[in-house]
Structures are given as structure tokens and as C-alpha cells.
Amino acid sequence: MIVYPGETKEVYSTLQNIGETEYISIRAEIRQGEDIAQIIDSSNIYLVPANGKTRVNFRVTMPADRQIGEKYNIKLAFATVANAEQGTFGIGSAIEQNIDVFVGEKVEAP
């Protein structure tokens, strides 16, 4: 992703629940790059329907003083929220998504 100094972009990542017969709950968080990225949804817990998709919306803001060519990394972490009933043990899974962000230079059209 290329972001110009002083620019803000709203982007998303898609969560999928393929092959399941019930919804799953997913917790999303930013583990790296919190200085330039934030989740903008009202909650960081997402319900993904069976065989469906859900978007995780986040905003990337590049401070105006950043240098052209600098590289940043955003690490999004997603983990299932176990739906364990009383007296049972829930097992979940987790995955991370890395997004490279480069500070770009705006080129004016001739």
C-alpha cells in the first residue's frame, strides 16, 4: 500500500467462514503499526456467518513529517473467540496479516 505524507486512507480486510454450519466470532486487533493504523468499526469482535464474509474496516494515517520511501508494517491479528459452554473447554485459532505501507510521493499530472 502506498500512502502519501499527510494522507489518510480507509481500507478493509475480509474475514471468511467457509464450510462451517454456524457463525464464528473473531477478535481483531492491530499488533504492529498502531502509530499509523486503527480499527474504525464500533467493536473489534466480528460475527462471521456460516459460509459468509465480514469486513474489518481500518484507517491508515501517514503523518505529514514522514520521509518519502520509508516503509512501515501493519500487523493485523485475528483470533476466534471460543463459544465454550460452562464446564467445557473451547479451542480457537488465530492468524496474522502483514501489510507493507510505503510513504509515496505525489506526482502531479502534466
C-alpha positions in Angstrom: 0.0 0.0 0.0 1.3 3.5 -0.8 0.2 6.4 1.4 1.4 10.0 0.9 2.6 12.1 3.8 -0.4 13.7 5.5 -2.8 11.3 3.7 -5.5 9.2 5.3 -6.9 6.0 3.7 -9.8 3.9 4.8 -9.2 0.2 3.8 -10.5 -3.2 4.9 -9.6 -6.8 5.3 -12.2 -9.6 4.7 -12.9 -12.4 7.1 -14.4 -15.6 5.6 -16.2 -18.5 7.3 -16.1 -21.3 4.7 -17.5 -24.7 5.3 -18.9 -24.1 8.7 -22.6 -24.6 9.7 -22.6 -21.9 12.4 -21.4 -18.3 12.7 -18.0 -17.7 14.3 -16.8 -14.8 16.5 -13.5 -13.3 15.5 -11.5 -10.7 17.6 -9.4 -8.3 15.5 -6.5 -6.2 16.8 -3.5 -4.3 15.4 -0.3 -5.7 16.8 2.1 -3.6 14.9 1.7 -0.2 13.3 -0.6 1.3 15.9 1.0 4.7 15.3 -0.4 4.8 11.7 -3.4 2.4 11.8 -6.6 1.9 13.8 -9.7 -0.2 13.5 -12.6 2.1 12.9 -15.6 -0.3 13.5 -17.6 0.1 16.6 -16.3 -3.2 18.0 -13.3 -5.3 17.4 -15.4 -8.5 17.7 -16.9 -9.7 14.4 -19.6 -12.2 13.8 -18.9 -14.1 10.6 -22.0 -16.0 9.3 -21.7 -19.6 8.1 -20.3 -19.6 4.6 -20.2 -15.8 4.7 -17.9 -12.9 4.9 -17.4 -9.8 7.1 -15.3 -6.7 6.6 -12.8 -5.3 9.2 -12.5 -1.6 8.4 -9.4 0.3 9.4 -7.8 3.6 8.7 -4.2 4.3 7.8 -3.0 7.9 8.5 0.5 8.9 7.4 1.9 11.8 9.4 3.0 14.8 7.2 6.6 14.7 8.5 7.3 11.1 7.3 10.0 10.7 4.6 9.3 9.6 1.0 10.4 5.9 0.6 10.0 4.9 4.3 8.4 1.5 4.9 6.1 0.6 7.7 4.4 -2.6 8.6 0.9 -3.1 9.9 0.2 -6.4 11.5 -3.4 -7.4 11.9 -4.2 -10.3 14.2 -7.4 -12.3 14.1 -8.4 -14.9 16.7 -11.5 -16.9 17.1 -13.5 -16.3 20.3 -14.4 -19.7 21.7 -18.1 -20.3 22.4 -17.4 -22.6 25.3 -20.4 -23.6 27.4 -20.0 -23.9 31.2 -17.9 -26.9 32.0 -16.4 -27.3 28.5 -13.1 -26.3 27.0 -13.1 -24.2 23.9 -10.3 -24.3 21.3 -9.7 -21.4 19.0 -7.4 -20.5 16.2 -5.5 -17.3 15.2 -3.8 -15.8 12.2 -1.9 -12.6 11.4 -2.0 -10.5 8.2 1.0 -8.3 7.4 0.5 -5.2 5.3 3.5 -3.2 4.0 2.9 0.5 3.8 5.2 2.8 1.9 5.4 6.5 2.1 4.9 7.6 -1.5 5.5 10.8 -3.4 2.6 12.5 -5.1 3.4 13.2 -8.8 1.4 16.0 -10.4 -0.1 15.2 -13.8 1.4 17.2 -16.7 
